[in-house]
Amino acid sequence: MTENSKTYDLEERSFEFAKRVRSFVRLLLKTMPNVEDARQLVRSSGSVGSNYIEANDSLSKKDFVMRVKICRKEAKESRYWLRLLDTSNDSEATAEQGALIQEATELMNIFGAIIRKSEL
């Protein structure tokens, strides 16, 4: 696998995460807490990928590491908002919530590994 395809895969994966979050939010009941938490989730999930794109265009290694740290932070924040949302025992929404929490955790771990390797 070439370096460019690795970059593309993570950019695409973070993009798909943000798209899945948007689809998931449409399944939720429109209660006041869900609406407010969903807004935060949509923002943080989109920031994961946008910051990774910025990291790939960084001007220095220090800038790259800082932006990847932001990606990890946004993935962690997304996981937090996902956990707060009420799926009201809707089995489809609950299943997707769990899958998205897992994906946010995996993205956090991937960005953490990138940070550790880059700081050597």
C-alpha positions in Angstrom: 0.0 0.0 0.0 1.4 3.4 -0.9 1.6 6.4 1.4 -1.0 8.3 -0.7 -3.5 5.4 -0.5 -3.1 5.3 3.3 -3.8 9.0 3.5 -6.8 8.7 1.3 -8.2 5.7 3.3 -8.2 7.6 6.6 -9.6 10.8 4.9 -12.4 8.7 3.4 -13.0 6.8 6.7 -13.4 10.0 8.6 -15.6 11.4 5.9 -17.9 8.3 6.0 -18.0 8.6 9.8 -19.3 12.2 9.5 -21.9 11.1 6.9 -23.1 8.2 9.1 -23.4 10.5 12.1 -25.7 12.8 10.0 -27.8 9.8 9.0 -28.0 8.6 12.6 -29.1 12.0 13.8 -32.1 11.8 11.5 -33.3 8.6 13.4 -33.5 10.3 16.8 -36.5 11.7 18.5 -36.5 15.5 18.4 -36.4 16.2 22.1 -34.6 19.3 23.3 -31.6 17.4 24.7 -31.2 15.3 21.6 -31.4 18.3 19.3 -28.7 20.2 21.3 -26.5 17.1 21.7 -26.9 16.2 18.0 -25.7 19.7 17.0 -22.6 19.2 18.9 -22.1 15.7 17.5 -22.5 16.9 13.9 -19.9 19.6 14.5 -17.3 17.3 16.2 -17.8 14.4 13.7 -17.2 16.7 10.8 -14.1 18.2 12.5 -12.4 14.9 12.6 -12.0 14.7 8.8 -11.6 18.3 8.1 -8.7 18.5 10.6 -7.1 15.4 9.1 -7.2 17.0 5.7 -5.5 20.1 7.2 -2.9 17.8 8.9 -2.0 16.3 5.5 -1.4 19.8 4.1 0.6 20.9 7.2 3.7 22.9 6.8 5.8 21.2 9.4 6.0 18.0 11.5 5.0 20.0 14.6 1.9 21.4 12.8 1.0 17.9 11.5 1.2 16.4 15.1 -0.9 19.3 16.5 -3.6 18.8 13.9 -3.7 15.1 14.4 -4.1 15.7 18.1 -7.1 17.9 17.3 -8.5 15.0 15.2 -8.1 12.7 18.2 -9.8 15.2 20.5 -12.7 15.7 18.0 -13.2 11.9 17.8 -13.2 11.6 21.6 -15.7 14.5 21.7 -17.9 12.7 19.1 -17.9 9.6 21.2 -19.0 11.6 24.2 -22.0 13.2 22.4 -22.9 9.8 20.9 -23.1 8.3 24.4 -25.4 11.1 25.6 -28.0 10.8 22.9 -31.3 9.1 23.8 -32.3 6.4 21.2 -35.5 5.7 23.2 -35.2 1.9 22.8 -35.3 2.2 19.0 -33.3 -0.9 18.1 -32.1 0.5 14.7 -30.9 3.7 16.3 -29.4 1.9 19.3 -27.4 -0.4 17.0 -26.1 2.4 14.9 -25.2 4.4 18.1 -23.1 1.5 19.3 -21.4 1.1 15.9 -20.6 4.8 15.8 -19.2 4.8 19.3 -17.0 1.9 18.2 -15.9 3.8 15.1 -15.1 7.0 17.1 -13.0 4.8 19.5 -11.2 3.2 16.6 -10.5 6.7 15.0 -9.2 7.9 18.4 -6.8 4.9 18.6 -5.6 5.4 15.0 -4.9 9.1 15.6 -3.2 8.2 18.9 -0.9 5.8 17.1 -0.1 8.4 14.4 0.8 10.9 17.1 3.1 8.4 19.0 4.9 7.4 15.8 5.3 11.0 14.7 6.7 12.2 18.0 9.5 9.7 17.9 
